[in-house]
């Protein structure tokens, strides 16, 4: 028995070794490389010039635009996504849950060029839905609306942000056990009182965690915004792509790495609390 106990801790990490190697080679090493190069000048010397440039125009505007896009898309998607998740998990049948789960899985993972093409074909200037609305006297392009603007990108992002909210927030309703509701009713609590004192406090950590995830997702999305705007909207992911494609002065070749590092830091500030909250909530479900 002593030998088995002594050998067990050494045997446990072995199945994880290929996974750890993949994570180290394709995730940790590239990130550390980008962070390291971001502090180097063209001559390979340590410098903070790349980071001071980030906070000057137009890169500061791109950072603010990305922050706003991530925050707005998260806030707009969170409430309807949470309500839909409630009606599916609490009021829906098992068959409905499976159907919605499969549909949300497809919608939440649809992005990039296909998503941009779908919206262009539907509500672009020559889109099918745009023409139908014109027949009824509604011209959505009579004002300043366009898919190639900030508001247009925000509208498109809701297509995958709301399903993502539904997928991630729906399991949180497992905390609301039937015994809690029955106990509250037996003590004379109304429906409003139950949600005020029990339901909302229990679901709030999961809601905040999902909000952080939506922010990180909207903040870092790239392909859809690039396809819709061709880079004419100031967003950090689009600016990084332009810098990596050579659209940078000869004295700031590592500026794109500094912007990427800044995005990694901001995304980490959202993802790490999300993971902590999810771990805390998972204990409540047990």
N, C-alpha and C positions, 0 to 999 in steps of 0.2 A: 504493500500500500504506500509506503514511503517513497519508493521509486516512482510509482505512478503519479503521486502528487508532485514529485520533483520534476518529472518530465512534462506534466500537463501544461504549465505556463509557457514552456518553450514550444509546445506543439500548437497552441492556440493561434499565435500570429502567423504561422506558415500559410494558411489559406488566404490571409490578407496581404501577403507579400506582393503578388502580381498587381493587386489593386493599388497598394501604396506606391509601387514603382510607376504605375501609370499616372497617378495623381502628382507624384514628384516630378516626372519628366514633362508632362503635358500641361500642368497647372502651376505648381510651385516654382519650378525653374524659370518658365517664361515670365512670371510675375516679378520674381526677384531680378531677372535680367533687365526688364523694363524699368523697374525702380532704380537700379544701379545706373543705367545709362542716362536716366533723366537728370542726374546730378553731374553729368559730365559736359564739358564744352566740346567744341569741335576738335580741340587739341588733346582731348582726353584728360583735362584737368577738372578738379572739383569746382563747381559753380552753382550759384542759386539764381542765375539770370533766367534760366528757363521757367522757374516758378514765379519770379517777379513779372515776367511777361504775361503769364496766365491772367493776371489781374489788370491787364490793360486791354483797351479796345483792339480788336473785336472779340477777343477770347473771353473776357469777362461777361460780355453780352451772351455769348454762346453758353457759358456755364449757368447764367441766370435763366436762360431760355430752357435748358435741359431740366433744371430744378423745378421750374414752373410747370413744364410738361409732365414730369413725373408726379408732382404734387397734385395738380389739377385732375389728371387722369385717374389718380388713386382716389381722391375725394369724391369725384363724380361717380366712379364705378362702385365704391364701397357700399353705399346705402341700397341701391337697387339690387346689387349682387347679394347682399345679406338678406334682403326681403325674399328674393327668389329662392335662396338656399333654405330659408325658414319654411316656406310653403311646400318645398319639395321634401324636406326631411320630416317635417311635423305633420303636414296634411297629405302628402302624396303617397301613392301606393308603391309597392316594391317595383312593379313593372315601370312606373313612371320614373322612379329614381334611377333605374338602370339605363333607361332611354336618355334621360337628361345628362347622366354622367358620361355616357358615350358621346353625346352631342357636344357637351362642354369640353371634353378632351380634344375634340377636333378643332373647335373654335378657338380655344385658348392657345393652341399650338400652330395656328394659321397666322402667318406674318410674311414680311419681306415682299418680294415682287408679286407673288400671287395675290396677296391682300391688297396691294396698291392697284393692281389691275382690276380686281373685283369692284373696288369703290370707283375707279375711273370709269369702268363700263356701266356702273349703276347711276352714280350721281355726278359724273364729270360733266363738262359743258355739253358734250354730245352723248351723254349717258342715257340709257333706256328710261330710268325713273325720272330723270330731268325732263325728258320729252313728254312723258305722261303727265307730269305735274303742270307743264306748260299748257297742255290741252285743257286743264281745269283752271287756267288763269294764274297759276303759281309759278313764279320764276325765282328760283333759289339763288340765281346769280345776278339779280337786280341790284343787290347791295355789294358789300365787300367780301362776301363769302367766296372761298376757293379752296380746293383740296391742297393747293400748294402753299397755303399760309399756315400760321401757327394753329388757328382754330380748326382748319381742315385736318391737320395731323392729329389734333386732339380728338376730333370726332372719329377718325379711323382707329385710334388706339383703344377706344371704348369697345370695339369689336372683340378684342382679345382680353381686355382688362376685366370686363364684367364676368365672362365665363371663368377666368382665373379666380376671381373672388368667390364665385359659387363653389368651385372645386375645393378651394382651400378652407373656406369658412363652413361648409356643410358638416364636416365631421365634428365641429364644435358643439353642435346641438345634442351630441351624445351625452354631454354633461347634464343636460336638463332631463333628469330621470323622471318617470311618471310619479314616483313616490314623493318628489319635491312638490309637484303640483297638487297631488292629493292631500299632502300634509298641510299645504297652505290653505286649500279650500276647507278642510276640516276645522281650521283655526279661524275661519271667517274672512280670509283675505280675498279681495276681489281680483279680477284678472289684471287690472292695472297695478294693484299693489304687489302682485306676484312678480310681474316683470320689473317693477321698480326696485324691489328689495332682493329678489333672487335671480331672475332671468338675466337682466342687463349686467349686474355685477359679475356673474359667472361667465358671460359671453364677452365681456369687455376686453380681457387680455387677448383672446383669440382674434377679436375684431381689430385691435391695434396691431397685432402681429401680421395679419393679412394686409392691413393698410401699408405697413412698412414694405411688405413683399411687392405690392402693387407699385409703390413708389420706385423701388429699385428696378422693377421691370420696365416701367415707363421711362425712367431716367436713362437707362442704358440701351434702349432699343435703337436700332440703326437702319436696317435695310428698308423698312417701310417708309421712314421719313426721307431717306435718300431718293427712293424711287418716286415719291410724290413731289418732292421739291427740287430735285437735281442739285441739292446743296445750296439753294438760295435763301434758306432760313438759318439763322444763327443758332446752331445746336452743337454741343461739344462733340458727340460722336461723328457728326459730319465734318467738323473742323479737323478732327484727328485723321479721318480718311483723306482729307485734302492735304494735310501735312505729310502723311505717309506716301502720297502719290507725287510728292515733289513740290507742292505749292508752298514753299517756305524759303525764307532768305538764307543765303549761304552761311550766315553767322549763327543760325538757330536750327541746326539740323536735328537736335534732340528735343525740340519743343513738343512734338507729338507724344513723345514718351512721358513728358511731364504732365500733359493733359490726361493721358491714360492713367497715370499714377493717381492724379486727383480724382478721377472717376472711380478708381478702385477703392480709394479711401472713403468717398461718399457712399458708395454702394455697400461697403463693409459696415458703415455706421447704421445702415438700415437692415442688412441681413443678419448681423450678429445679434441685435436685440430680438429680431424675429425668431431666430433659432432658440434663444433663451426662453422666450415666452412660450413657444411651441412645446419645449421640453417641460416647462412648468405645467402647462395645460394638460399635456399627455398624462401626467401623474394624477390629475383630478379625474380623468376618465376611468382609471383603473379601479 
